[in-house]
């Protein structure tokens, strides 16, 4: 692997601008060789003059890069030293309290002074803090090695291309004596961290301590076996999906077909969501958007894009085989409506399987986040909580189809035939508005909780109003449907116009929020990135323009589907089956730019890992932090006030680095 590719694969995303600009320096060398006068027709002094001027320019650039790297490394080393001292102080306090608690006299004194013993949760948080700090040290050590290797290789290339030895001499004088290379404090901090965790937190068990501190090889490649399985399962799913379509075209029982569509549509949307989520992860990782930090995942153990796509394709295979079993139930001699029940049972078994198999940690992380979403507003809202609730808003059809599935198996008495295809639509019509409003309610409640925690009217209360518009859309749609029988035409129904009005208002509101607040576009200081923002992560601005147009079209897609269904060109169920996957696709595109905006806002100070501490946070300080991070132009504000902040006496704020921009 060429060094440029190696460097790109191993850099820490938040620090990407602080590494040696190897590609630019290599381009300078090749340009000099191409532009140099020909040795056959030029005098030696002309060549010497040309290369002398180039060397002056090149080594000036090298000196500029070296200064940048030395400065950044010194700042991060000072930060690491402060953090290690803070963690040691907190550990000493915890250990002293624990020792005092062993004596009866100390327990009596604690009771008199109202001191509480150290909780297991606090000790666990301290272990996590040391683990994250150790990862920070490893990343900084990797930063040292990559930059030194970059200088060594580019200066060697300089001497080889120009047939001189100035590069080697410059390296010996400047790089070999540079601060980032000569200072070995990182090695000392790594050794001391390992010793402290082994001695004080793991009771001398070094193997257990290193298991906690273990950092996977940076830039580690996935096993070819995973790639093979993804390709195999994807190909098999495509073949079976085509078989499902061809078999469904020959299926003659129309009543069964309606039920089949409503029961199997929801799981297919979930499979589509998982597959596109895998592509999201690939896009974030390849573009340097640190989704691991943003979602607060374990940097040492989390799913890659291939793992997620593999999971989606396996579920797709099971889904396809279940439908084929339904369609060919007469041939198999199995009642057709046994197949959907078995399929849903397998899904439940996979999700709630308590054993440490089948991606146990990822499944239970998802269940924990879902639990907090469903219990909103009773839990603090983190980035993962609001993000998953937003995904559920694009999967509201899944909620409706699951309600239909439960109702159908309660109402239908036969495993072979359908007694009434619409019994769970018309009889339960009053329940369906509540079901479809659940995702919007989750986000509405989360916004109220965010307002309660931060006391900030904007953006949280305004965001709650945005989700409240969804309630009015559902209410007027329900009233329009229930009163439809009293009017010959929909245009005579007053609730139709109310529904149309609130739908337009809601779509305009949500689209504006998407592009302006969630994505941070239409920034006044965008510069050459017209209509975008000053800093963009993805390679081409046309990605952003496409997303803006696509989001507008799909946000107003309901108008197109309404026209087709009202004029009788297409059945409502079929229209839902077309629009629902498009909404999942819209959310897939939304995810790219929402995470990018979160990445830029959270990483203005080049933090590569979470700063976790068990020290308390002053309420006024926390409110100020929340206000800064909730600002739509938070990065710009911090940049403008940087000089002012440097003059102030630093205040130690120890907080959990959680994402606080929870707009839809």
C-alpha positions in Angstrom: 0.0 0.0 0.0 1.3 3.5 -0.9 1.9 5.8 2.0 -0.7 8.3 0.9 -3.3 5.5 1.1 -1.9 4.3 4.4 -2.1 7.8 5.8 -5.7 8.3 4.7 -6.7 5.0 6.2 -5.1 5.5 9.6 -5.7 9.2 10.4 -8.0 10.2 13.2 -11.0 11.9 11.4 -11.3 15.0 13.7 -7.6 15.7 13.3 -7.4 15.3 9.6 -6.3 18.9 9.0 -3.5 18.6 11.5 -1.6 15.9 9.7 1.2 16.4 7.3 -0.2 17.4 3.9 1.6 14.6 2.1 -0.3 14.7 -1.1 0.3 18.5 -1.6 4.0 18.1 -0.9 4.2 15.2 -3.4 2.4 17.3 -6.0 4.9 20.1 -5.5 7.8 17.7 -6.2 6.3 16.2 -9.3 5.3 19.7 -10.6 8.9 20.9 -10.1 10.3 17.9 -12.1 7.9 18.5 -14.9 8.5 22.3 -15.1 12.3 22.1 -14.8 14.3 23.3 -17.8 15.7 20.5 -19.9 19.2 19.6 -19.0 20.1 19.1 -22.7 19.3 22.7 -23.8 19.9 24.7 -20.6 23.0 25.9 -18.9 23.9 24.3 -15.5 23.5 27.6 -13.7 19.9 27.9 -15.0 19.0 24.5 -13.6 20.8 25.3 -10.3 18.8 28.6 -10.0 15.5 26.8 -10.7 16.0 24.1 -8.2 17.4 26.5 -5.6 14.2 28.6 -5.8 12.1 25.5 -5.7 14.0 24.2 -2.6 13.4 27.5 -0.9 9.7 27.2 -1.5 9.5 23.5 -0.7 11.4 23.7 2.6 9.4 26.8 3.6 6.3 24.7 3.1 7.9 21.8 5.1 8.7 24.2 7.9 5.1 25.5 8.0 3.8 21.9 8.2 6.3 21.0 10.9 5.3 24.1 13.0 1.6 23.1 12.6 2.3 19.5 13.8 4.5 20.6 16.7 1.9 23.1 17.9 -1.0 20.7 17.7 1.0 17.9 19.3 2.1 20.1 22.2 -1.5 21.2 22.8 -2.8 17.6 22.9 0.1 16.5 25.1 -0.7 19.2 27.6 -4.3 18.2 27.5 -3.4 14.6 28.1 -1.2 15.5 31.0 -4.0 17.5 32.6 -6.6 14.8 32.0 -4.3 12.2 33.6 -3.8 14.3 36.7 -7.6 14.9 37.0 -8.4 11.2 36.6 -5.7 10.3 39.2 -7.2 12.8 41.7 -10.7 11.5 41.2 -9.4 7.9 41.6 -7.5 8.9 44.8 -10.7 10.4 46.3 -12.7 7.3 45.5 -10.2 5.0 47.0 -9.8 7.1 50.1 -13.6 7.2 50.6 -13.8 3.4 50.0 -11.1 2.8 52.6 -12.7 5.0 55.2 -16.0 3.3 54.6 -14.5 0.0 55.9 -14.3 1.2 59.5 -17.3 1.6 61.7 -16.0 4.9 62.9 -15.8 6.2 59.4 -19.3 5.0 58.6 -20.6 6.9 61.7 -18.7 10.0 60.7 -20.2 9.7 57.1 -23.6 9.5 58.6 -23.1 12.6 60.7 -21.6 14.5 57.8 -24.2 13.1 55.4 -21.5 11.6 53.2 -22.6 8.8 50.8 -20.3 5.9 50.0 -19.0 5.7 46.4 -21.5 4.0 44.1 -20.7 1.1 41.8 -21.9 3.3 38.9 -19.4 6.0 39.8 -16.6 3.5 39.9 -17.7 2.1 36.5 -17.7 5.6 35.0 -14.2 6.1 36.2 -13.1 2.9 34.6 -14.7 4.0 31.3 -13.0 7.4 31.7 -9.6 5.7 31.9 -10.4 3.5 29.0 -11.3 6.5 26.8 -8.2 8.3 28.0 -6.1 5.4 27.0 -7.6 5.4 23.5 -6.8 9.1 23.3 -3.2 8.3 24.1 -3.0 5.6 21.4 -4.4 8.0 18.8 -1.9 10.7 19.7 0.9 8.1 19.6 -0.3 7.1 16.1 -0.3 10.8 15.2 3.4 11.0 16.1 4.3 7.9 14.0 2.3 8.9 10.9 3.7 12.4 10.7 7.3 11.3 11.2 6.9 8.6 8.6 5.4 11.2 6.3 8.3 13.6 6.6 10.8 10.8 6.2 9.2 9.5 3.0 8.5 12.9 1.3 12.1 14.1 2.0 13.5 10.9 0.7 11.4 11.3 -2.4 12.7 14.9 -2.7 16.3 13.7 -2.7 15.6 10.8 -5.2 13.7 13.0 -7.7 16.1 15.9 -7.6 19.3 13.8 -7.1 20.4 15.8 -4.0 20.8 15.2 -0.3 19.3 18.4 1.0 16.1 16.6 2.1 18.1 14.2 4.4 20.0 17.0 5.9 16.9 19.1 6.5 15.2 16.1 8.2 18.3 15.5 10.5 18.3 19.2 11.5 14.6 19.8 11.9 12.4 16.7 11.9 14.6 14.4 14.0 14.9 17.1 16.7 11.2 18.2 16.5 9.1 18.3 19.6 6.5 15.8 18.3 9.2 13.2 17.6 11.6 13.7 20.5 9.2 14.0 23.4 8.3 10.5 24.7 5.8 11.6 27.3 3.0 9.7 25.5 4.9 6.4 26.1 5.3 7.3 29.8 1.6 8.2 30.1 0.5 5.0 28.4 2.7 2.9 30.8 1.4 4.8 33.9 -2.2 4.5 32.7 -1.8 0.7 32.3 -0.2 0.5 35.8 -2.9 2.6 37.5 -5.8 0.6 35.9 -4.1 -2.7 36.7 -3.2 -1.8 40.3 -6.2 0.3 41.5 -9.1 -0.6 39.3 -8.6 -4.3 38.5 -6.9 -5.4 41.7 -3.6 -6.3 40.1 -5.1 -8.4 37.3 -3.1 -7.1 34.3 -4.8 -9.4 31.8 -8.2 -8.0 32.8 -6.9 -4.5 32.7 -5.5 -4.8 29.2 -8.7 -6.3 28.0 -10.5 -3.2 29.2 -7.9 -0.9 27.6 -7.4 -2.9 24.5 -7.4 -0.8 21.3 -7.9 -2.6 17.9 -5.3 -2.0 15.2 -6.0 1.4 13.7 -7.3 1.1 10.2 -7.9 -2.7 10.7 -9.4 -4.3 7.6 -12.4 -6.5 7.7 -12.0 -10.2 7.2 -12.5 -11.4 3.6 -15.0 -13.9 5.0 -17.4 -11.1 6.0 -17.1 -9.7 2.4 -17.8 -13.1 1.0 -20.9 -13.6 3.1 -22.3 -10.2 2.3 -21.9 -10.9 -1.5 -23.4 -14.4 -1.1 -26.4 -13.4 0.9 -27.0 -10.3 -1.2 -27.0 -12.4 -4.4 -29.3 -15.0 -2.8 -31.7 -12.3 -1.6 -31.9 -10.7 -5.1 -32.7 -14.1 -6.7 -35.4 -14.9 -4.0 -36.9 -11.5 -4.3 -37.3 -11.9 -8.0 -38.9 -15.3 -7.3 -41.3 -13.7 -4.9 -42.4 -11.1 -7.5 -42.9 -13.8 -10.2 -44.8 -16.0 -7.8 -47.0 -13.2 -6.6 -48.0 -12.3 -10.2 -49.4 -15.8 -10.5 -51.2 -15.8 -7.2 -55.0 -15.8 -7.6 -56.4 -15.2 -4.2 -56.9 -11.5 -4.1 -58.2 -11.4 -0.5 -55.1 -13.2 0.7 -52.9 -10.9 -1.4 -54.2 -7.8 0.5 -53.5 -9.3 3.8 -50.1 -10.5 2.6 -49.1 -7.0 1.5 -50.1 -5.4 4.9 -48.4 -8.1 7.0 -45.1 -8.4 5.1 -44.6 -4.7 4.1 -43.4 -3.5 7.5 -40.6 -6.1 7.9 -39.5 -5.3 4.3 -39.2 -1.6 5.2 -37.1 -2.5 8.2 -34.8 -4.6 6.0 -34.5 -1.7 3.6 -33.7 0.6 6.5 -30.9 -1.7 7.8 -29.4 -2.1 4.3 -29.3 1.7 3.8 -28.0 2.2 7.3 -25.0 0.0 6.3 -24.4 2.4 3.3 -24.7 5.3 5.7 -22.0 3.9 7.9 -19.7 3.3 4.9 -20.3 6.9 3.8 -19.6 8.4 7.2 -16.5 6.3 7.7 -15.0 7.0 4.3 -15.6 10.7 4.6 -14.2 11.1 8.1 -17.5 11.6 9.9 -17.0 10.0 13.3 -20.3 8.3 13.9 -18.7 6.1 16.6 -18.1 9.2 18.7 -21.4 10.8 17.9 -23.5 7.7 18.8 -21.2 7.0 21.8 -20.4 3.5 20.6 -17.6 1.4 22.0 -14.6 2.3 19.7 -13.2 -1.1 20.3 -16.3 -3.1 19.5 -19.0 -1.9 17.2 -20.6 -3.1 13.9 -19.1 -2.1 10.6 -21.1 -1.4 7.5 -20.6 -4.9 6.2 -21.9 -6.4 9.4 -25.1 -4.3 9.1 -25.6 -5.2 5.5 -25.0 -8.8 6.2 -27.7 -8.7 8.9 -30.1 -7.0 6.5 -29.5 -9.6 3.7 -30.0 -12.5 6.1 -33.3 -11.0 7.3 -34.2 -10.5 3.7 -33.6 -14.1 2.9 -35.8 -15.2 5.8 -38.5 -12.7 4.6 -38.4 -14.0 1.1 -38.6 -17.7 2.1 -41.5 -16.9 4.4 -43.5 -15.3 1.6 -42.7 -18.1 -0.8 -43.9 -20.5 1.9 -47.2 -18.5 2.1 -47.6 -18.5 -1.7 -46.9 -22.2 -2.1 -48.7 -23.3 1.0 -51.0 -25.6 -0.9 -48.0 -27.5 -2.3 -46.2 -27.6 1.0 -49.4 -28.7 2.9 -48.9 -26.0 5.5 -51.7 -23.5 6.3 -50.7 -20.2 4.7 -51.2 -17.9 7.7 -48.8 -20.0 9.8 -45.9 -18.5 7.8 -46.3 -14.9 8.9 -46.7 -15.9 12.5 -43.5 -18.0 12.3 -41.6 -15.1 10.6 -42.6 -12.6 13.3 -41.7 -15.1 16.0 -38.3 -15.5 14.5 -37.8 -11.7 14.4 -38.8 -11.4 18.1 -36.5 -14.3 19.0 -33.6 -12.6 17.2 -34.2 -9.2 18.8 -34.8 -10.4 22.4 -32.4 -13.4 22.4 -30.7 -13.1 25.8 -27.7 -15.2 24.9 -24.4 -13.5 23.9 -24.8 -14.5 20.3 -26.1 -12.9 17.1 -24.6 -9.5 17.7 -25.7 -9.4 21.3 -24.1 -6.0 22.2 -25.6 -4.3 19.1 -29.0 -5.7 19.7 -29.1 -4.7 23.4 -27.7 -1.3 22.6 -30.7 -0.8 20.2 -33.1 -2.1 22.8 -31.8 0.3 25.5 -32.2 3.2 23.1 -35.6 2.1 22.0 -36.6 1.8 25.6 -35.6 5.4 26.3 -37.5 6.5 23.2 -40.7 4.7 24.1 -40.5 6.1 27.7 -40.0 9.8 26.6 -40.1 12.2 28.3 -38.9 10.4 31.4 -35.3 9.9 30.3 -32.5 12.3 29.4 -32.3 12.7 25.6 -29.0 11.9 24.0 -28.1 12.0 20.3 -28.8 8.3 19.7 -32.2 8.7 21.4 -33.5 11.5 19.2 -31.8 10.1 16.1 -33.6 6.7 16.4 -36.9 8.5 17.2 -36.4 10.4 13.9 -35.9 7.1 12.0 -39.2 5.8 13.5 -41.0 8.9 12.1 -40.0 7.6 8.7 -41.1 4.1 9.6 -44.6 5.0 10.8 -46.0 2.5 8.2 -44.3 -0.2 10.2 -46.3 0.7 13.2 -49.6 0.6 11.3 -48.8 -2.7 9.7 -47.8 -4.2 13.1 -51.2 -3.0 14.5 -52.9 -4.7 11.5 -50.9 -7.9 12.1 -51.9 -8.1 15.8 -55.6 -7.3 15.0 -55.7 -9.8 12.1 -54.6 -12.8 14.2 -57.0 -11.8 16.9 -60.0 -11.3 14.6 -59.4 -14.0 12.0 -60.4 -17.4 13.1 -59.0 -19.4 10.2 -55.4 -20.3 9.4 -56.2 -21.0 5.7 -58.7 -18.3 4.6 -59.5 -14.7 5.3 -62.9 -13.9 6.8 -62.8 -10.2 6.2 -59.8 -8.3 4.7 -60.9 -4.8 6.0 -62.0 -5.8 9.5 -58.8 -4.4 11.0 -59.0 -1.3 8.9 -62.6 -0.1 9.4 -63.4 -1.5 12.8 -60.2 -0.3 14.3 -60.2 3.0 12.4 -60.3 5.1 15.6 -57.2 3.3 16.9 -55.0 3.8 13.8 -54.6 7.6 14.2 -53.1 7.0 17.7 -50.8 4.3 16.3 -49.5 6.5 13.4 -49.0 9.4 15.8 -46.7 7.4 18.1 -43.4 8.3 16.4 -44.3 12.0 16.3 -45.3 11.8 20.0 -41.9 10.3 20.9 -40.1 13.3 19.3 -42.6 15.8 20.7 -42.0 14.4 24.2 -38.2 14.4 23.7 -38.3 18.1 22.7 -40.3 18.9 25.8 -37.7 17.0 27.9 -34.9 18.9 26.2 -36.6 22.2 27.0 -37.0 21.1 30.6 -33.3 20.2 30.9 -31.9 23.3 29.1 -34.6 25.9 29.6 -34.0 26.9 26.0 -37.1 27.9 24.1 -35.2 27.8 20.8 -34.8 25.3 19.3 -36.6 22.8 21.5 -40.1 24.3 21.9 -40.2 25.3 18.2 -39.1 21.7 17.3 -42.0 20.4 19.5 -44.4 22.7 17.5 -43.0 21.1 14.3 -43.9 17.6 15.5 -47.3 18.8 16.8 -48.2 19.7 13.2 -48.1 16.0 12.5 -50.9 15.5 15.0 -53.1 17.9 13.2 -52.4 16.3 9.8 -53.5 12.9 11.2 -56.6 14.4 13.0 -57.9 16.1 9.9 -57.1 13.1 7.7 -59.1 11.0 10.1 -62.1 13.4 10.1 -61.9 13.6 6.3 -62.0 9.9 6.0 -64.8 9.3 8.5 -67.0 12.0 6.9 -66.3 11.0 3.4 -69.6 9.1 3.1 -71.6 12.3 3.6 -70.2 14.0 0.5 -70.3 13.0 -3.1 -66.9 14.6 -3.8 -63.9 15.2 -1.6 -63.9 18.8 -2.6 -67.2 19.3 -0.9 -65.8 18.0 2.4 -64.6 20.9 4.6 -62.2 18.6 6.4 -60.4 17.9 3.1 -59.3 21.6 2.9 -58.3 21.6 6.6 -56.2 18.5 6.0 -54.7 20.0 2.8 -53.8 23.2 4.6 -52.1 21.6 7.6 -50.3 19.2 5.3 -48.8 22.1 3.3 -47.8 23.9 6.5 -46.3 20.8 8.0 -44.3 20.0 4.9 -43.0 23.5 4.6 -42.0 23.6 8.2 -40.2 20.2 8.2 -38.4 20.9 4.9 -37.1 24.3 6.2 -36.0 22.6 9.4 -34.2 19.9 7.4 -32.1 22.1 5.3 -31.5 25.0 7.6 -31.2 23.6 11.1 -30.6 19.8 10.7 -28.1 20.2 7.8 -26.9 23.8 8.5 -27.2 24.8 4.9 -28.0 28.3 3.5 -25.3 29.7 5.7 -24.6 33.4 5.1 -20.9 32.8 5.4 -20.8 29.9 2.9 -18.3 31.6 0.6 -17.7 29.6 -2.6 -20.1 26.8 -1.4 -23.2 28.7 -2.6 -26.3 28.0 -0.6 -24.4 25.5 1.6 -22.1 26.2 4.5 -18.5 27.4 5.0 -17.2 23.9 5.7 -18.4 20.7 4.0 -17.1 17.2 4.5 -18.3 15.3 1.4 -16.3 15.7 -1.8 -18.7 17.4 -4.1 -21.2 20.2 -3.5 -23.6 18.6 -6.0 -24.4 15.9 -3.3 -25.8 18.7 -1.2 -27.8 20.2 -4.1 -29.2 16.8 -4.9 -30.2 16.2 -1.3 -32.0 19.6 -1.1 -34.1 18.8 -4.2 -34.7 15.2 -3.3 -35.8 16.1 0.2 -38.2 18.8 -1.1 -39.8 16.3 -3.6 -40.3 13.5 -1.1 -41.5 15.9 1.7 -44.3 16.9 -0.7 -44.7 13.4 -2.1 -48.1 13.1 -0.3 -49.6 15.6 -2.8 -48.7 13.4 -5.7 -50.0 10.2 -4.1 -53.2 12.1 -3.0 -53.9 13.1 -6.6 -53.5 9.6 -7.9 -55.6 7.9 -5.2 -58.4 10.6 -5.3 -58.7 10.2 -9.0 -58.8 6.4 -8.7 -55.7 5.7 -10.8 -54.1 3.6 -8.1 -55.3 1.8 -5.0 -54.4 3.3 -1.6 -52.6 0.2 -0.3 -50.4 0.1 -3.4 -49.7 3.8 -3.1 -48.6 3.3 0.5 -46.3 0.4 -0.6 -44.7 2.8 -3.1 -44.4 5.9 -0.9 -43.2 4.2 2.3 -39.9 2.9 0.8 -39.3 6.3 -0.7 -39.7 7.9 2.8 -37.1 5.4 4.1 -34.8 6.5 1.3 -35.4 10.2 2.1 -34.3 9.5 5.7 -31.2 7.6 4.4 -30.1 10.8 2.6 -31.0 12.9 5.5 -28.8 10.8 7.8 -25.6 11.7 5.8 -26.0 15.4 6.2 -27.4 15.4 9.8 -24.4 13.4 11.0 -22.0 15.6 9.1 -23.5 18.7 10.7 -23.3 17.1 14.2 -19.7 16.1 13.5 -18.7 19.6 12.6 -20.4 21.1 15.6 -19.0 18.7 18.1 -15.5 18.6 16.8 -14.5 22.2 16.7 -11.7 21.6 19.2 -10.4 18.4 17.5 -11.5 16.0 20.2 -11.1 12.5 19.0 -12.7 10.7 22.0 -15.3 11.5 24.7 -14.1 13.4 27.8 -15.7 11.4 30.5 -15.4 12.4 34.2 -17.2 11.6 37.4 -16.7 15.1 38.8 -19.9 17.1 39.2 -20.9 19.8 36.8 -22.0 23.3 38.0 -25.6 24.0 36.8 -24.7 27.4 35.3 -21.7 26.0 33.4 -23.9 23.2 32.0 -26.5 25.7 30.9 -23.9 27.7 29.1 -22.5 24.6 27.4 -25.9 23.5 26.2 -26.7 27.0 24.8 -23.4 27.0 22.8 -23.9 23.6 21.4 -27.6 24.1 20.5 -26.7 27.2 18.5 -27.2 26.6 14.8 -23.8 28.4 14.1 -22.0 26.9 17.1 -18.7 26.3 15.2 -18.6 29.8 13.8 -19.3 31.3 17.2 -16.5 29.4 18.8 -14.1 30.4 16.0 -14.9 34.1 16.4 -14.6 34.0 20.2 -11.4 31.9 20.2 -9.1 34.9 20.9 -11.3 36.1 23.7 -11.5 32.6 25.3 -7.7 32.3 25.2 -7.3 35.5 27.3 -9.6 34.2 30.0 -8.4 32.1 32.9 -9.3 28.5 31.9 -12.1 26.9 33.9 -12.1 23.1 34.2 -15.4 21.8 33.0 -15.8 18.1 33.3 -18.8 16.9 31.3 -19.8 13.9 29.4 -19.4 14.7 25.7 -22.9 14.1 24.6 -24.5 15.4 21.4 -26.9 18.1 22.2 -28.2 19.1 18.8 -31.3 17.0 18.8 -33.3 18.7 16.1 -35.2 16.4 13.8 
